Amino acid sequence: MAKNGNISSELSRELSLFHITMMGIGMMIGAGVFLGVGNAIYHAGPGGVVLTFALNGLIAVFTAMSYAELSSAIPRAGGAYNFARIGFGRSTSFVAGWMEWFASSVAGSAYAITFSIYVLRYVKGLGLLGPLADHLYISEKVLAVLIAIIFIYINYRGASETGKIGAIITLGQTLFLLLIGVVGVYVAFKDPSRLQNFQPFMPKGWGRLLVTMGFTYVAFEGFEVIAQAGDEAINPKQNLPKAMLYSVFVVTITYVLVSIATVLAVKAGSSGIDRPVWEWIGQHRERGFGEAIGRLMPYANLLLTLAVIFAATSALNATIFSATRASYALGRDHMLPPILAKVSRKRKTPWVALLATGVIIIFVVVFLDTMDVASSASIMFLFLFFLVNVCVIRIRNNMADELEYGFMMPFFPFLPLIAILCQTLLAINLHSVSRAAWIIGPSWIIAGMAIYHFYSKSRATATEDEIQVIEDQITLNGEDEAYRIMVAVANPKNALDLVKNTYKLAGAKNARVDLIHMVPVPEQVPLQDADRYMLEGKEAIVEMMLYLEPLFPVNTSIRYCRNIARGIVSGVREKKIDLMIMGWHGYTRKREFSFGSTVDPIIERSPCRIAIFRDCGNRKFHRILVPIAGGPNCGFALEVASILIEAEPDSEVSTLIEILHIQNRSVAFNLDDFLEMHKNRLQRSTDFFQSKTIVADNVLETILRESALFDLIVIGATQEPFIHQFLRPSIPEMVAQKSRKPVVMVKDVLGLRSVLKRWF
Amino acid sequence: MDIDILIGILLVVFSLGILTYMVLWARWIINRIASKGLGSARKIIKEIRNG
């Protein structure tokens, strides 16, 4: 596809569901299980290790659901960096990319260490280590650095692992681990006395479980690499979410079986076992898994070493590739010095980003203890997944109507919130096992924020998805603490009528008014070239300004955006609006919306009061009907009615607000109390109000019939989420659609919910 | 049986049970979205709620 005279390229889609599932599993079975099992037994005992992996699998599937939903809607390479950019903008996407770079690099260090530990253990077992056996710790470090350098060089040569070959290697190592699990269970059937190895089940108490879950969480970090395959996967909307969930399922079952097998592998009282089995495995810490499995079956040591070599090296290669890609993207987008995006002419690889990644990997290998490396990798992935879980809430709340999903999680937003809570708990508990992780992780993030603030903010390349403010004219300086009303101007033909009604509300509230016109720009047109779409909106804005300017402080703004609803909600948040006013033509073309694809999202997401005017024109209202059922918007409906009513003392026309309550079997409401409370609050005389209660089953018909004698209906919106209305339209929305009289539908701010909407 | 072991077994069964259910459910809804040609968030949520 040609764009601006340049030819854009895209990757061929060759990776099937099997391949991307195996890529995810390959990333997960890299180090966590080999390093984690022995350490988990040391900290939490024989029962704790099984619970560690089972519960971690459960937490991981919640985050997998978030990744799956986002990847199905935004199936592009970029992973968390991309989700954060779309959900929160440049600053958060920088932090995501910055964390991803470090998390993948530290995970790479963990894989290099795993490789060296298991290879040297096997060589030592063969008696070939010689004098180096006395300096095992240093030898492990040296070998880990060497293997890291080799794979950095391999990445420089551009020989990255392809999904297809990697899939076969991963399948082999997964089958081997499953074999270990099956043999472990078989051994228990053959010799039930080994089940005594699970006594005591939690020797150090249940509190240690959170610690072991924290440092083994790195064994569940494969979603990111699956998300990165968005451009190369066949049918990504279906296959990416499936691959993420299948990979978590497979590794969790594998890890649980392997943990059980590790505990059962050693027979109590056999040669060399001078203490309870869990203590004996635990004393070997990260080597404990190998020591135990070596006793399970013939050739176990050789097979295990081969499995580790394949697992650790393929994962090391993939993490170096992933970390390099993250730092390269930051350099390319000018968020870090562009030298990071420098590509070797000969090899076509980003050699500076690769070198920087290599420095981090080697530094971590040399200076950190194994537990600190695993914990640092875990903590960074916990932070990254935390961010992705926040992104899924933000994107579903703000952009769901603009995206085409292949999967959506159930129980939203509870699953991502549970995941956030659990991940926070795990991260906090990592403190007790690795203080270094808690120093390194947050320090890296704080350093990133400082770099963004002082360096990247002014240099970063603007992204296409952002809303662009074209004209923001402040005509008068109103007081900041003034009540702020925003009027969304869409159609120049009825803009003046809308503003005349705004005039009444603004007068009553002593408000300053913000006029906003959103210019929707098609995806194919860059926002910067969208001038041609602006003319109509500018006419409407000028007309409204002429009317309002002599009376109130008025700000005007015209903004280009990809989606009107998102642009308006962003304006509401940015300008801290108290009341949003919109017009509505009275029908919707799409069945799934109550008011239309623009108005519905604004009502759902705006963290402010809302008033929607239908067919109000430039009329005077002397008799207003306010149907109420006792919901939280009733008070605001009455307030708006008392502002809009035109009191003309000398006229023969009587003014009246009738508060109508339809009593049916399900609702009990004390109308007199309500009226008394609001009369005082609104400082209106009793002559204005009249209350009426009708007993009827059909609420909608009764309201429509009663409205015949009135000029206007003011009604509070339902508090049910719009999706409920999609299933069964609510009474206020039905009144707004079916009434032949003008209607104003209002929605009040709702405490905590509105506060959360300002953030999400 | 030791109460710790009992709680432990229940927790493992619960975790793996929920995990399995969620993966199977996700597979079902992904296939359903694809076969019915759904894409809009509101239509998918309606489908989820209708079960």
Boltz contact constraints between the chains, C-beta under 6 A:
constraints:
  - contact:
      token1: [A, 47]
      token2: [B, 8]
      max_distance: 6.0
  - contact:
      token1: [A, 51]
      token2: [B, 8]
      max_distance: 6.0
  - contact:
      token1: [A, 51]
      token2: [B, 11]
      max_distance: 6.0
  - contact:
      token1: [A, 54]
      token2: [B, 12]
      max_distance: 6.0
  - contact:
      token1: [A, 54]
      token2: [B, 15]
      max_distance: 6.0
  - contact:
      token1: [A, 55]
      token2: [B, 15]
      max_distance: 6.0
  - contact:
      token1: [A, 57]
      token2: [B, 19]
      max_distance: 6.0
  - contact:
      token1: [A, 58]
      token2: [B, 15]
      max_distance: 6.0
  - contact:
      token1: [A, 58]
      token2: [B, 18]
      max_distance: 6.0
  - contact:
      token1: [A, 58]
      token2: [B, 19]
      max_distance: 6.0
  - contact:
      token1: [A, 61]
      token2: [B, 19]
      max_distance: 6.0
  - contact:
      token1: [A, 61]
      token2: [B, 22]
      max_distance: 6.0
  - contact:
      token1: [A, 201]
      token2: [B, 2]
      max_distance: 6.0
  - contact:
      token1: [A, 201]
      token2: [B, 4]
      max_distance: 6.0
  - contact:
      token1: [A, 201]
      token2: [B, 5]
      max_distance: 6.0
  - contact:
      token1: [A, 201]
      token2: [B, 8]
      max_distance: 6.0
  - contact:
      token1: [A, 202]
      token2: [B, 4]
      max_distance: 6.0
  - contact:
      token1: [A, 238]
      token2: [B, 30]
      max_distance: 6.0
  - contact:
      token1: [A, 238]
      token2: [B, 34]
      max_distance: 6.0
  - contact:
      token1: [A, 241]
      token2: [B, 30]
      max_distance: 6.0
  - contact:
      token1: [A, 242]
      token2: [B, 30]
      max_distance: 6.0
  - contact:
      token1: [A, 245]
      token2: [B, 23]
      max_distance: 6.0
  - contact:
      token1: [A, 245]
      token2: [B, 26]
      max_distance: 6.0
  - contact:
      token1: [A, 249]
      token2: [B, 23]
      max_distance: 6.0
  - contact:
      token1: [A, 252]
      token2: [B, 19]
      max_distance: 6.0
  - contact:
      token1: [A, 400]
      token2: [B, 41]
      max_distance: 6.0
  - contact:
      token1: [A, 404]
      token2: [B, 39]
      max_distance: 6.0
  - contact:
      token1: [A, 405]
      token2: [B, 41]
      max_distance: 6.0
  - contact:
      token1: [A, 405]
      token2: [B, 44]
      max_distance: 6.0
  - contact:
      token1: [A, 407]
      token2: [B, 30]
      max_distance: 6.0
  - contact:
      token1: [A, 408]
      token2: [B, 44]
      max_distance: 6.0
  - contact:
      token1: [A, 410]
      token2: [B, 48]
      max_distance: 6.0
  - contact:
      token1: [A, 592]
      token2: [B, 42]
      max_distance: 6.0
  - contact:
      token1: [A, 592]
      token2: [B, 43]
      max_distance: 6.0
  - contact:
      token1: [A, 723]
      token2: [B, 45]
      max_distance: 6.0
  - contact:
      token1: [A, 726]
      token2: [B, 42]
      max_distance: 6.0
  - contact:
      token1: [A, 726]
      token2: [B, 46]
      max_distance: 6.0
